[in-house]
Amino acid sequence: MVFDRFLRASLFGVALPLAAALPLTMALVVPGTASAEVLRVLNGSAASSLNVPMNRAVVVESDQPFAELSIANPGIADISTLSDRSIYVLGKTPGRTTLTILSPEGRLIANVEVQVTPDIAEFRERLRQILPGEQIEVRTANDGIVLSGLVSSIEKLERALSLANRYAPDRVSNLLSVGGTQQVMVKVRFAEMRRSVAKSLGTQFNLNATPSGNFAGGANASNPLVSSAGSMNINFFGSSQLGLSVMLEALESQGMVRTLAEPNLTALSGQEAKFLAGGEYPIPVTSSDGVGIEYKPFGVELNFTPYVLDGGVINLAINAAVSGIDSSVAVGLPGGVSVNAFRRRETSTTVEMRDGESFAIAGLLQDDFRDSIGQVPWLGDIPVLGALFRSADYQREQTELVIIVTPHLVSPTRGEALALPTDRVRPPSERELFLFGQTAGGANAPTGAAGEVARQDFSGPFGYVMD
């Protein structure tokens, strides 16, 4: 027992000189209290450094009494005295300033460099709670926060940055990397069908001076009653001097327009991709320099922005439109210039789906129906014979647009695995063109996947393949 007490006293006596020889002692813990950080300033140490977390306090202790304190920038740190040997330093905003301590004789005891940094201890704890399992390292740099490491998705990266900005607004350095595939290829199919039907039945009356019983002009050689324009002339009644002829006109027209585009676009997660298959229409505009030209795009347009989320889920913000020049509507401008209007079908949406899944935007259906009847008053109301005194027009137009979107997570591949439509076709030689009538010469088919595509029938689908 005596030897044990002697040993403890010896170790304590050795520890005291070692502590006195050190100019700085950090992170001392007082028993029975929470952990605190204490900086001890010893006599003769001209400069020391002190790190203070924002909204936290650190105690500075001097080995001799001091009489005067000053802080260079009170907006960064606030100071108060606890005794003639203890100073209470509170971090207010991130930054760097200097604390000066003077003795009662006016002699400099120490200049303490105070650096206030964001409280990364609390920030680390919040990151572990909100993003468990993510390999994110947090460091301080000057008055900001540096994030590094690896996260599993763009969504989690944005969450980490948003949380870091709460602790160090506009002072966050992002060195994080995103793991996994972050490129999205969107396959879009546009299909538009426009159908139109127009019918008309009209009657015209003419007074002429032809003899009775003769047919009025306008008949063709094969059928004297039917003209080349689809009209029929009939001498209704008359005398040798005056006759009334009735011309019946019946016309029917049918039309169909099909528009199809299948663009494949690839974009990095969070980046926008654009596609336009069509052209630009010049529109004159007036300016201070005179009349200028602006170009308005038309055709098949596609803009999309993908975001890769957890579990391979793809968030897709897409804007698709099909437009064309409408020649039936025109606006006249000074100088005899005429500008046509535009037909435009557009949709904008945001959806979420997994790799290879599809969604369709359908129901963009337009059905226009117009009819009109013109008749001679009272005569057109006569049963049966009243049809000779009426003219009727019938028009109907239907437009239907369907857009199918399919996203895929993709990675780059080797160039040998891709083929172009031109790989299977080359210009013909003079012998092949003039002697054999070939519009395309025999191509030297490449090998590998490109060769397989090149050997396909030219009349079938063509393009490129991607694994």
QUIBELKA-V943004 format. One line per field, one symbol per residue. ss: DSSP state (@ for helix, = for strand, . for the rest). phi: phi as a letter, one per 30 degrees, with the letter a starting at -180 (. if undefined). burial: 1 if it has 16 or more other ideal C-beta (glycine too) atoms within 10 Angstrom, else 0. A space follows every 50 residues. Layout:
BEGIN
ss->???
phi->???
burial->???
END
This chain:
BEGIN
ss->.@@@@@@@@@@@@@@@@@@@@................====.....==== ====..======.....====.....=====....======...====== ==.....==========..@@@@@@@@@@@....=======..======= =..@@@@@@@@@@@@@@....=======....================== ========.................=....========....======== ===========..=====...================..=========== ========.@@@=====================...============== ====...==================...@@@...@@@@@=========== ==========....@@@...@@@@.=...@@@@@@.....=......@@@ @@@@.............
phi->.ddddddddddddddddddddddbbchdcddibddbcbccccdjddbbbb cbddibbbccccdbdccbbacdbdddbcbaccadbbbcccdcbelbbbcc ccdedidddaccdcccbedddddeddddddbdiddcccbcbhcbcccbkb cdadddddddddddddcbeibccccdccdidbcbcccbccbbbbbbbbbb bbbbcbcbccddjcdddjdcddbddcddcicbcbddalcdcbbcccccbb bbbbbbbbbbbbdcbbbdeiccbbbbclabcdbdbcbddkccbcccdbkc cbbbbcbdcdiidccbcbbbabbadcddbbcdcejidccddbcbcbbbab bbaceidbbbcbidcbbcbbbabbbdeiddddeiddddcbbbbbbbbbbb bbbcbbcbdbbdbddddcbceddcbbdddddddddcicdbddddddcidd dddddddddcdblbcbd
burial->00000000000000000000000000000000000011111100100101 11110101011100010010100001101000000010101101111010 10000000111101111111001000100010010101010011111000 11111110110011001100110001010001111101011101000001 10100000010000010110000000100011101001000010111100 00000000101010101011001011010010000000000000000111 11111111100001110111111110000000000000000000100000 00101000101000000000000010000100000001111100000011 10101111100000000110001110010000000000000000010011 00110000000100000
END
